[in-house]
């Protein structure tokens, strides 16, 4: 998924640059506010600590954003989002097959640079900071079935994670937009390497519908 992120972002960026020679539209001079909501498709990569096969899971994403113009074609766009991530997994433990599902609730704060080469497309890229709020773990096997929900206050779980996000906003009207993002964490979920839980990095795609005021 990490490789796919770079391919998608590069394709969007190059397409926008090619069309910029034909038609350009200014971002504007006024700061705008907006809200958006949609869906995450998430998974994990760089897995350590367990032998399992991971697959994607789906969760809610939504929040608000502010677009602050820098000049005619560039802006800064900070966002604050509630973002559900996680994954599903299957494997074998003590000779028994098992399934495992993790759902994590994050407060994501992307700080995005915006380039708007044409009226209908804004290309975005920048760092994001994720703050872990809670998670739910569901484990099922022939030996045991458990559901654990936890608010994190322990030292072994990384509660603040840094990563990168990129993509594009498609401006349907002056107010309505469709957002497409891909992102991945640069830090693992485990802060000191002592936890017996699987160690991994999150990666996700995000599709949202938004409205600018």
C-alpha positions as CSV (number, residue, x, y, z in Angstrom):
1,X,0.0,0.0,0.0
2,X,2.9,2.4,0.7
3,X,4.2,1.9,-2.9
4,X,0.6,2.5,-4.3
5,X,0.4,5.7,-2.3
6,X,3.4,7.2,-4.1
7,X,2.1,6.0,-7.5
8,X,-1.3,7.5,-7.0
9,X,0.1,10.8,-5.7
10,X,2.6,11.1,-8.5
11,X,-0.1,10.4,-11.1
12,X,-2.4,13.1,-9.7
13,X,0.4,15.6,-9.4
14,X,1.7,15.1,-12.9
15,X,-1.8,15.2,-14.4
16,X,-2.5,18.5,-12.6
17,X,0.8,20.0,-13.8
18,X,0.1,19.1,-17.5
19,X,-3.4,20.7,-17.3
20,X,-2.1,23.8,-15.6
21,X,-0.7,25.0,-18.9
22,X,-4.2,25.0,-20.4
23,X,-6.4,26.3,-17.6
24,X,-5.5,28.0,-14.3
25,X,-7.8,29.3,-11.5
26,X,-6.7,31.2,-8.4
27,X,-7.2,29.9,-4.9
28,X,-8.5,33.3,-3.7
29,X,-7.4,35.7,-1.0
30,X,-9.8,34.8,1.8
31,X,-9.4,32.1,4.4
32,X,-12.1,29.5,4.1
33,X,-13.4,26.9,6.6
34,X,-15.0,23.5,5.8
35,X,-16.2,20.2,7.0
36,X,-15.9,16.7,5.6
37,X,-16.8,13.1,6.3
38,X,-16.2,9.8,4.6
39,X,-14.4,6.4,4.8
40,X,-11.0,5.0,5.6
41,X,-9.6,1.8,4.1
42,X,-6.7,0.9,6.3
43,X,-4.1,-1.8,6.7
44,X,-0.6,-2.3,8.2
45,X,2.9,-2.8,6.9
46,X,6.4,-3.5,8.3
47,X,4.9,-6.0,10.7
48,X,7.0,-7.5,13.5
49,X,6.3,-9.7,16.5
50,X,3.6,-12.0,15.1
51,X,3.2,-14.3,12.1
52,X,-0.1,-13.5,10.5
53,X,-1.6,-12.4,7.2
54,X,-3.2,-8.9,7.4
55,X,-6.1,-7.6,5.4
56,X,-7.8,-4.2,5.1
57,X,-10.6,-2.9,7.3
58,X,-12.9,0.1,7.0
59,X,-13.7,2.9,9.3
60,X,-15.2,6.4,9.6
61,X,-13.2,9.6,9.0
62,X,-14.5,13.1,9.4
63,X,-13.8,16.6,10.8
64,X,-12.9,20.1,9.7
65,X,-10.3,22.1,7.8
66,X,-9.1,25.6,7.2
67,X,-7.6,26.8,3.9
68,X,-5.2,29.8,4.3
69,X,-4.0,31.2,0.9
70,X,-0.4,32.1,0.5
71,X,-0.6,33.4,-3.1
72,X,-2.7,32.8,-6.2
73,X,-2.0,29.1,-6.4
74,X,-0.6,27.9,-3.1
75,X,-2.2,27.6,0.4
76,X,-1.7,25.9,3.7
77,X,-4.5,23.6,4.9
78,X,-4.5,22.3,8.5
79,X,-7.2,19.7,9.3
80,X,-8.5,18.1,12.4
81,X,-10.1,14.7,11.9
82,X,-11.5,11.8,13.9
83,X,-10.1,8.8,12.0
84,X,-10.7,5.1,12.5
85,X,-7.9,2.8,11.3
86,X,-7.0,-0.9,11.9
87,X,-6.7,-4.2,10.2
88,X,-8.0,-7.8,10.1
89,X,-5.6,-10.7,10.4
90,X,-5.6,-14.5,10.5
91,X,-2.9,-17.0,11.6
92,X,-2.0,-20.0,13.6
93,X,-1.2,-20.2,17.3
94,X,-0.5,-23.3,19.3
95,X,-1.7,-25.4,16.4
96,X,-5.1,-23.6,16.3
97,X,-6.3,-21.2,13.6
98,X,-7.3,-17.7,14.8
99,X,-8.7,-14.4,13.5
100,X,-7.9,-11.0,14.9
101,X,-9.4,-7.6,14.3
102,X,-8.0,-4.3,15.6
103,X,-9.9,-1.0,15.4
104,X,-8.0,2.2,16.5
105,X,-9.5,5.6,17.0
106,X,-7.2,8.5,16.3
107,X,-7.3,12.3,16.3
108,X,-5.4,13.1,13.1
109,X,-4.0,16.6,12.4
110,X,-2.6,16.9,8.9
111,X,-0.8,20.1,7.9
112,X,-1.0,20.2,4.2
113,X,0.5,22.3,1.4
114,X,-2.1,23.0,-1.3
115,X,-1.3,23.6,-5.0
116,X,-4.3,24.5,-7.2
117,X,-3.1,24.5,-10.8
118,X,-6.6,24.2,-12.3
119,X,-10.0,25.2,-11.1
120,X,-11.3,21.7,-10.3
121,X,-8.3,20.1,-8.7
122,X,-6.2,21.0,-5.6
123,X,-3.1,18.8,-5.0
124,X,-2.2,18.4,-1.3
125,X,0.8,16.9,0.5
126,X,2.3,17.2,4.0
127,X,2.9,15.7,7.4
128,X,0.3,14.4,9.8
129,X,0.3,13.9,13.5
130,X,-1.9,11.1,14.9
131,X,-3.0,11.0,18.6
132,X,-4.3,7.6,19.8
133,X,-7.6,7.9,21.6
134,X,-8.7,4.3,22.1
135,X,-8.7,0.9,20.4
136,X,-10.7,-2.3,20.3
137,X,-9.1,-5.8,19.8
138,X,-11.2,-8.9,18.9
139,X,-9.5,-12.3,19.0
140,X,-11.3,-15.5,18.0
141,X,-10.0,-19.1,17.9
142,X,-11.0,-22.6,18.9
143,X,-9.4,-22.1,22.3
144,X,-10.5,-18.6,23.3
145,X,-12.7,-15.7,22.2
146,X,-12.0,-12.3,23.7
147,X,-13.0,-8.6,23.1
148,X,-10.8,-6.0,24.7
149,X,-11.4,-2.3,24.7
150,X,-8.8,0.0,26.2
151,X,-8.0,3.7,26.8
152,X,-4.2,3.9,26.6
153,X,-2.1,5.2,29.5
154,X,0.7,2.7,29.4
155,X,4.3,3.3,28.2
156,X,4.6,0.6,25.6
157,X,2.0,2.0,23.2
158,X,3.0,5.0,21.1
159,X,0.2,7.5,21.5
160,X,1.6,10.2,19.2
161,X,2.6,9.1,15.7
162,X,4.1,11.1,12.9
163,X,3.5,10.3,9.2
164,X,2.8,11.7,5.7
165,X,-0.4,12.3,3.8
166,X,-1.0,13.3,0.2
167,X,-3.8,13.3,-2.5
168,X,-6.2,15.7,-4.1
169,X,-9.4,17.6,-3.6
170,X,-11.8,17.6,-6.6
171,X,-13.8,20.9,-6.5
172,X,-17.3,20.0,-7.7
173,X,-18.6,23.5,-7.1
174,X,-17.2,26.6,-5.3
175,X,-18.4,24.9,-2.0
176,X,-18.7,21.2,-2.6
177,X,-15.7,18.9,-2.9
178,X,-14.6,15.3,-3.0
179,X,-11.3,14.4,-1.2
180,X,-9.0,11.5,-2.0
181,X,-6.1,10.9,0.4
182,X,-3.4,8.2,1.0
183,X,-1.3,8.2,4.1
184,X,1.2,6.1,6.1
185,X,2.9,6.3,9.5
186,X,6.6,6.8,9.7
187,X,6.7,5.4,13.3
188,X,5.6,2.0,14.6
189,X,2.7,1.7,17.0
190,X,5.1,0.4,19.8
191,X,7.2,3.1,21.4
192,X,9.9,1.1,23.1
193,X,9.8,-2.4,21.6
194,X,8.9,-4.1,24.8
195,X,5.3,-5.0,24.1
196,X,4.4,-8.6,23.2
197,X,1.7,-7.2,20.9
198,X,2.4,-7.0,17.1
199,X,4.5,-4.0,16.0
200,X,3.5,-2.3,12.8
201,X,2.9,1.0,10.9
202,X,-0.5,2.1,9.7
203,X,-1.3,2.8,6.0
204,X,-4.6,3.9,4.6
205,X,-6.7,5.4,1.8
206,X,-9.4,8.0,2.6
207,X,-12.4,9.1,0.5
208,X,-14.5,12.0,1.8
209,X,-17.2,14.5,0.7
210,X,-16.8,18.0,2.0
211,X,-18.3,21.5,2.1
212,X,-16.6,24.9,2.2
213,X,-18.3,27.8,3.9
